[in-house]
Every structure is written in structure tokens, then in C-alpha cells.
């Protein structure tokens, strides 16, 4: 007699993989109950996974998942994957953060070109290649150019993390259990429910359910209503749309005390979880200032380890070269 629990588990897995490939056609990976992503890919309809099958993606996600079926996702291209670029800096931040190194086991890296994939498999066990016929995302895409916008719409964010985000503490303790979609902010006004906050699409925590799937489809299709806008700017336009209330999506905006960025720096080294190189133009500028951030963090942790009293509150050296 067929085991109903086994059937339910298989159906859940099949549903998830189907979602990933449909949301790889819509967003890129929603993992079972919850899904953490760094640089989640907001993939558009018609994208294919060259070199990576549905079975392969399922295997990678299963291997990287936490006990509660959560994975971290990020996307990289050749420019980001170049040695000593943002990908290397992000990986280093996991290793030197407080209680963050174990999270690397749950990080899935989606490569947007062959060179990025080759670099990924050299240093990380969970890599997946995703390419788009007729598109080249291997080099740096400059802010707000048509190519950049096209690449951004291949990205989703679910503990989604962009590759220009440094991890200093485990952020899971700061997510809300009753919320479908949680997003970092360029500017946070103190109220996590206020839609007047300025969201930043580079870091999201998303629960995989019917509401979030409908939301991402709506977000994706809304780009046609606002041609030429970045995915983040489109989100800013649609976050108060009646459709959001209609589907019952619960959305929160994350406090920059914990989820910091160059737009609005956290002043508390004792609480900051991430640092995002937002409000910054140019890959070289990001790399320069993120190196400063890692240097600041190493100095802070060294003093903490030596139990030296802070004569004055620690401060960030960045942004310096970044445009703010």
C-alpha cells in the first residue's frame, strides 16, 4: 500500500522543482517553505538552463538545503567572478563573520556564463549554470543601461543576496515569521510595515507559496508598464498596488541597523548582519569600498577577540569611491 506521507513528500518536491523551473521562467528558485537568496535571478519567460537540467538543479538544491528546506541563492557573471572581485569578497565575508561560515554549505551560486561557472566550481560545491540564448552577461553591465536592466530582470532575491553584499552575522534571527516577502532598504524610516520605505532588491527573504509566486509574476510583468526601469524601481512603483492586497501578500521592510548598505550605514557594529554596496556605480568602486568594509570588520573583531575596550564607536571607512 502506498505510503501517504511519502506521496506527500514526493509531491512537495516535484511541486518545488516545477516552481523553480517555472520561476526560473519567472524568478529563479523558490525553495520549499523558505528561500534565502543573494543574487536571485529574476528570470524571464523563455530562459533556458544550458548545461543544467531540471534534475541537476533539483540535486543541487537538495544538497544545499537546510533542515527547514531553506537555501541561499546568488548569481554571478564573469566580471563578478574574476579573482578578487565581488564574489571572492562575499565568500570571504562568510568566512570571517560571526557564525556565518556554516551558511556557505547552503549557498547556491547561479552562474550566468561559462567563465563564471568555471570559476565557481573551482572554489564552491553548489554551482549551477544558466544561460540565455542570444544574451551575453559575462562582463560588467553598467547601471541603468538596457543590458543592465535585462540582467536585473533575470535576478530574484530570496535570502537573496547580491554578490556585492558582505555577511557579518547570521540574519535569520531578524526575519519575521508571519511574512511572505521581506526586503532590505536603501532608506529605512523605522516602520517595517510602511510601504514608504525605499526597498533595495539586492537582499530578500521569501517564503515559497502561492502568494509570492503570484507576486513575482506580477512584478515581472509590471516591467512592461514601466519600460527602462530597474527591477527595484518597478517594485517601488507596484508595492502599493491593489493587487498586492488582493492576493494577501504580507510584506515587510528590513531595518538598516541589521541590514546595512552604503545608502544608509548601520552605526552599530555590534548588531549589523550585512553590508551592501548599494548607492554605488562601477564594479571597481564597489570592490575598493568593500575591501575597506572587510578591513573595518577585521579591525572590529580583532579588538573584540582581544577584549579591548572601544575608546569610541567603530566607524565604517566606506563609502569612499562609491557614488552615494
C-alpha positions, 0 to 999 in steps of 0.5 A: 500500500502506498505510503501517504506521507511519502506521496506527500513528500514526493509531491512537495518536491516535484511541486518545488522543482516545477516552481523553480523551473517555472520561476526560473521562467519567472524568478529563479528558485523558490525553495520549499517553505523558505528561500534565502537568496543573494543574487536571485535571478529574476528570470524571464519567460523563455530562459533556458538552463544550458548545461543544467537540467531540471534534475541537476538543479533539483540535486543541487538544491537538495544538497544545499538545503537546510533542515527547514528546506531553506537555501541561499541563492546568488548569481554571478557573471564573469566580471563578478567572478574574476579573482578578487572581485565581488564574489571572492569578497562575499565568500570571504565575508562568510568566512570571517563573520560571526557564525556565518561560515556554516551558511556557505554549505547552503549557498547556491551560486547561479552562474550566468556564463561559462567563465563564471561557472568555471570559476565557481566550481573551482572554489564552491560545491553548489554551482549551477549554470544558466544561460540565455540564448542570444544574451551575453552577461559575462562582463560588467553591465553598467547601471541603468543601461538596457543590458543592465536592466535585462540582467536585473530582470533575470535576478530574484532575491530570496535570502537573496543576496547580491554578490556585492553584499558582505555577511557579518552575522547570521540574519535569520534571527531578524526575519519575521515569521508571519511574512511572505516577502521581506526586503532590505532598504536603501532608506529605512524610516523605522516602520517595517510595515510602511510601504514608504520605505525605499526597498533595495532588491539586492537582499530578500527573504521569501517564503515559497507559496502561492502568494509570492509566486503570484507576486513575482509574476506580477512584478515581472510583468509590471516591467512592461508598464514601466519600460527602462526601469530597474527591477527595484524601481518597478517594485517601488512603483507596484508595492502599493498596488491593489493587487498586492492586497488582493492576493494577501501578500504580507510584506515587510521592510528590513531595518538598516541597523541589521541590514546595512548598505552604503545608502544608509550605514548601520552605526552599530557594529555590534548588531549589523548582519550585512553590508551592501554596496548599494548607492554605488556605480562601477564594479571597481568602486564597489570592490575598493569600498568593500575591501575597506568594509572587510578591513573595518570588520577585521579591525572590529573583531580583532579588538573584540577577540582581544577584549579591548575596550572601544575608546569610541564607536567603530566607524565604517571607512566606506563609502569612499569611491562609491557614488552615494 
